[in-house]
Amino acid sequence: MATMANDNFRGVEMKKGEPVDRALKRLKTKLDTEGILEEMRRRRAFETPTQRFQRKLRTASKRNKVRWQYSNKSAADKEGDDKNEG
């Protein structure tokens, strides 16, 4: 039976002969992409409602930028397909 601690494990497996600093870099990258480091920094100090609103605006703009890139990429692919058919 798995313990509670193992269910929430976040980490990286070290490859054979891999330097420790390389594994640390992979771990930091993974934590950064998951947003864990940012959340830790945020929880370290009190955040005013104005700061919270501004943070949410920043993250929303990043999310929308990525969404926009993918939606335009698929639209461009469809246009390319249409030109090849005609």
C-alpha positions in Angstrom: 0.0 0.0 0.0 1.4 3.4 -1.0 2.0 6.0 1.7 0.6 9.5 1.5 4.1 11.0 1.1 4.8 9.0 -2.1 1.6 10.1 -3.7 2.7 13.7 -3.8 6.3 13.1 -4.7 7.8 15.7 -7.1 11.2 14.9 -8.3 13.5 13.6 -11.0 15.3 10.4 -11.4 19.1 10.7 -11.7 20.5 8.9 -14.7 23.5 6.7 -14.4 26.7 8.9 -14.5 24.7 12.1 -14.5 26.2 15.0 -12.6 24.2 16.2 -9.6 24.1 19.8 -10.9 22.4 18.6 -14.1 19.7 16.8 -12.1 19.2 19.8 -10.0 18.7 22.0 -13.1 16.1 19.5 -14.4 14.3 19.6 -11.0 14.3 23.4 -10.9 13.0 23.5 -14.4 10.2 21.0 -13.6 9.2 23.0 -10.4 9.2 26.2 -12.4 7.0 24.9 -15.2 4.5 23.5 -12.6 4.4 26.9 -10.9 5.5 25.5 -7.5 8.4 28.0 -7.0 6.2 31.0 -7.8 3.6 29.8 -5.4 6.2 29.3 -2.6 7.4 32.9 -3.2 3.9 34.2 -3.2 2.9 32.5 0.1 6.0 33.7 1.8 4.5 37.2 2.3 1.1 38.8 2.6 -0.4 39.8 -0.8 -2.8 42.8 -1.0 -5.9 42.4 -3.1 -4.4 44.9 -5.6 -1.2 42.8 -5.9 -3.4 39.6 -6.3 -5.4 41.3 -9.1 -2.2 42.4 -10.9 -0.7 38.9 -10.6 -3.8 37.3 -12.0 -3.8 39.7 -14.9 -0.1 38.8 -15.7 -0.8 35.1 -15.6 -3.9 35.5 -17.7 -2.1 37.4 -20.4 0.6 34.6 -20.5 -2.1 32.0 -20.8 -3.9 33.9 -23.5 -0.7 34.5 -25.5 0.0 30.7 -25.6 -3.7 30.0 -26.5 -3.5 32.6 -29.3 -0.3 31.2 -30.7 -1.8 27.7 -31.0 -5.1 28.9 -32.3 -3.4 30.9 -35.1 -1.1 28.0 -35.9 -4.0 25.7 -36.5 -5.8 28.4 -38.6 -2.6 28.9 -40.7 -2.4 25.1 -41.2 -6.0 25.1 -42.5 -5.3 28.0 -44.9 -2.3 26.1 -46.2 -4.4 23.0 -46.8 -7.0 25.1 -48.6 -4.4 26.6 -51.0 -3.0 23.2 -51.8 -6.4 21.8 -52.7 -7.4 24.6 -55.1 
